[in-house]
């Protein structure tokens, strides 16, 4: 149950509360450049989500097996040249930027070939922005965040496993898709408006992006409340229903927990 709570919080946090674009302001290049039409925005969001998930899988695997101190592959290779104790301490995390950029570039090439083969019109509409996913800092940010939650924790049991890493990356891409979809819808409506000439183009786009970021700030603190609600639901289920609960009992307890915290607020 604790694992499910962690997964839920990571997913909701990556997609909504700590949205990559509107909270961390990473990935703003395609957010501004490919948000002119809703169709293009959705296509770019799906492409970024796919690449981000694949890159997260590869980066987690490489980080766990090669980069961090005590990684089995680097320790095994190092044992041929160094004492066993020294080989266990090999730290290759300094190479993380180079490795992750190579992983992202490879994933983007795969996506580009697939889109060009099966969706040629979408490929032409992307233009230069599809290869630019390689330099999309949102994907690199996801990989580095995963690494920090593997190598940067004091207790090894707190390190992210593959499931947490994939959920973080996938829902980070979902959050990017949500943000660029909203921006594209607003920009399509703005084309019908009489905008002052000094604010046309990038100026009004950045203003709208800032307003969206302010709107998403309203979710600040929701993560704490959601965690408390889920924890309270788990405690209520264990106390009142020692046997394995069915879905209706869990749903009722979650509803009670949410109502309780609404009353506190």
Secondary structure, DSSP 4 states (H G I P E B T S, - for coil): -HHHHHHHHHHHIIIIIT-TTTTS--SHHHHHHT-SSHHHHHHHHHHHHHHHHHHHHHHHHHIIIIISTT-HHHHHHHTTTS-HHHHTT---GGGHHHHHHHHHHHHHHHHHHHHHHH-HHHHHHHGGGTGGGGG-HHHHHHHHHHHHHHHS-SSGGGS--HHHHHHHHHHHHHHHHHHHHHHHHHHHHHTTS---GGGTTHHHHHHHHHHHHHHHGGGTTHHHHHHHHHHHHHHHHHHH--S---HHHHHHHHHHHHHHHHHH-
